[in-house]
């Protein structure tokens, strides 16, 4: 049985350990939250390096994406430098392949009516596959990267414009402390006391993308809305139900009541398939996904 440990910059309150079977191989998935402490995260990775089969990088990405290019996040590469033997996966490959598939399949199967819906994506540079798929099938998409990551209250309704801004500013933004851009540690357990971003949720019929941006800023009233995300705990699901959401779709499968992050699932797919992490390509992963036959979780409230 192979062991995959997701060492996360997020809250330790969300820790979980489960067993799963992927492509006929048995895995233990374990999440260890480090409560926003990058030094603790590096120590944990160093301690487990060479003793586990793969690391998932949780609560932080290795890259952000714009216009087909990827931009390395400085803080993330500092953290993963602690892993000298064990491969590290951040889910970037699944975000560019599998998540695009999920959106297009939901549309093709008429599970979600994107064509007549307004869609909010809090951070498209983190979810390139979702953003690209939505751009092609939705009534209107609001890309909230400036609003949610940088605190600049300018909604963007064009992926082309977002990509142009990314080309200009991403080399600088990826050098910011990651906590400036994203909820980390205990900040994941606290919802924003400000309602300044509520109007963007009110405008949307569908909210898709990173759960921690959604959870932190969503209004108390989510009546009738569809949420497409992952990494939700059982309590998160109950909270969405309480707020009146119509439907929840998790892009990654459910394991013991929990949808793990793309970093964990990506690690499992690569290990089970025998692919070389150092030379992994999107097309290779697409072939494996065809064999894995994963299904998103769809919950109607």
N, C-alpha and C positions, 0 to 999 in steps of 0.2 A: 504494500500500500504506500502510495506516494503522499508526501506531506507538503502542502502549499500554505505558507504563512503570509497573510496580508498585514504588513506593518503599516499602520495608518497614522497620519498626522491628526486624525480626527479624535473624537471623544471615546474614551475607554468604556463609556456606558453602552456603547453599541457593539461590544465584543460578542463573538459567537464562534462556536466550533461545530462543524457538521461533517458527515461522511457523504460521499456522492460517487456515482459511477459515470464516467465520461468515456465514450468510445470503447467500452469494455474494460476500462482500467479503474481501479478503486483509488479514491483520494480522500484525504482529510483536509478540509478547508478550515483554516483558523485565522481569525482577525484579532489583532492586538493594537488597540488604540493608544496613542502616546500623548493625547491631550494637548496638542499644539507644540510640544517640546521637540524640536528637531535634534537636539543632542541626545535625548532619550531614544529617539527613533534610530539614530546612527548606532548607539550602543546596542540596541536590541538586534539590529541587522548584523552587526559585527559578532555578537554573541552566537547567533544562529547560522552564520555563514559557513557553508560546507556541511551543515548538519541537517538541512532541509533540502527538498528537491527544487523548490522555486520560491521566490518572494513575489508577492503582489505589492505594488506601491499604492497605498491608499491615502486618500485625503489630499493628494497633490499629483499633478501630471508631470511627465517628463517633457512634454511638448504642448504648445498651443499651435493651432493651424489657421492659415489664411491663404487664400488664392492657391491652394495646392502645395503650399510650402509648410514646413514644420519649423518651429522656433523653440530651441531648448530653453527650459526654465532653469535659471541658475541655481536656485535653492534646491530643486529636485536633484540635479546632478551632484550637488555637494552631498546630499543624503545618500544616494546610491553608491557613492564612492566607497562606502563602508562594506559593500558586498564585493569581495575579491574572487569568490569561487562560485557562488550560487547565482543563477540567472535571475534578473529582475524584470517584471512585466508591469506596465502601467495601464494596459487596456487600450492603448492608442490604435492598435490594429483592429480590434473589434469595433471601436467607435467609428472607424472609417469603412468598415465592411458590414458587420452584422447589424448594427443599429440602422444603417440605411435600408437593409433588407426588411427589418421589422416594420418600418414606416411604410414602405411600398407594399408589403404583404397586407398590412392592416387596411390599406386603401383598396387593394385589389379584391380582398375578401369582404369589403363593405362593412367591416367592423367599426371603422371610424370614417365619418364623412368629412374629409379634409377640404373638399372642393367648395363647401359652403361655410367653412369655419375660419375664424380668426385664431391664429396660433401665436403664442408667446414662447420664445426660446430664450431663457435668461442669459445663456452663454453659448453662442454658436461656435466660437473659436475652440471650445472644449469638446463640442459634439459635431464635428464636421459632417459625418454621415447623416445624422438627423437633419441638420440644416440644409444640406444639399437636396435631400429627398423632399423635404417640406416645400422648398422653393419651387419645385416642379409641379406640385399637386394641390397646394392649398390656396384658399381664397386670398388670404393676406397673412404675412408672417412679420412679427415684430422681433427683431434681433436685439436682445437687451444687454449686450456686452458693455456698452458705455455706461448704462444705468446701473447694472448690478455688480459689475466687477470694478468699475472706476468711479462710480458715484456721480457721473455726468448725466444729467437728466435729458438726454437727447435720444429719442427712439429712432431706430433705423429700420426701414421697411424694405431694404434691398440688400441682398447678399453681395452683390457687386460692389456696393458702396462700403460695406463692412470689410470686404477683402482689400479694397484700396486703402482704407484706414489701417488695416493690419500690416500691409506691406510697408507703410510709412512709420508706424509706431511700435510694431511688435518687437523689434530688436531692443527697444528701450523698456517696454512693459515687462518683458520676461526677466529683466534684471531687478524688478521691484521685489521687496520682501513678499513672499507668497501670501502672508496673512493680510496684506493690503488688498488682495484681489479676491479672497475666498474665505468663507467661514472655516476656521480650524479649531481644534481642541474644544474647550467648553463653549466657545461661540456657536458650535453646532447645536447646543442644547438650549440656546436662548433665542427667542424670536424677536425680531425688530420691534421696538416700541413705537416706531414711526410708521405712519400710514402713507408716506409719500409715494411708495411704489404700488400701493393697492390698486390704483386706477388702471395700471397695466394688466393686472389680473382680471379686473372687472371687464375690460375690453375683450379679453380672450375667451374663446369657447374651449380651447385646448391649451394646456401648458405642457411643454415637452423639454426634457433635458435634465440637468443635474439636480438631484433631490435636495441638496443642502441649500442651494439658492432658493428653490421653491419653498421649502419648509420655513426658512428664515423670514421670508417676505410675504408669504401668501396671507390674504385677509381671512378673517374668521368665517366669512361667508364665501364658500366655494360651490354654491348650489349650481347643479347642472353641468359642472365642468368635467372634462376628461383630463387626467394627468398621465403622462407617459414618462417614466423615469426608471430608476432601479436603486438598489441598496436600501430599500425600505424595510424597517423592522415591523414586527406585529403591531407595536404601538403606533407606528406611523400610519399603518393601514387604518387602524381604528380612528385616528385623528382625522384622516381624510373623510371617513364615513361620517364622523360627528359634524364636520363642516359642510356636509351636504354634497360632496363630489358625486358625480353621476357614475364615473368609471375610472378605474386605475388599471394601467397596463405597465407591467415591468418588463423591460427589454431582455433581461436575463431570467432564466428559469428559477423556480422556487425550490429551495432546499430547506426542509424543516421549518417552513414558515418565513423564510428569509430569502430575498433576492440579493445575492452577493454582487460585488462590483465587477466591472468588466476586467479589472486587473487579475482577479482570481480565475475567472472563466478563461481568459486568454492564456494564462499559465497552464491550466489543465489541458486545454486543447493542444497546445504546442507539445507538452510532455507526452500526452497520449498518442499523438500522431508521429512522434519521433522527429519532428522538424528541428532544424538547427536555429536556435534563437538569434544567432549572430547574422544569419543570412535570410531571415524570414521575409517573405514578400506578401503583399495583399492577395495576389492571385493564389499563392499556396494556401493561405488561410481560407479563401473562398472555397477551395476544393475540399478542405477538411470540414467546413461548415455544412457542405452538402451531405456529407456522411454522418455528421453528428445529429442532424435533424432536431435542433433545439426548438423549443416553442416558448414564446413569451407568455407571461401569466396575464390573463384578462379577468378582472373582477368588476362586476356591475353591482352598484350599491342600491 
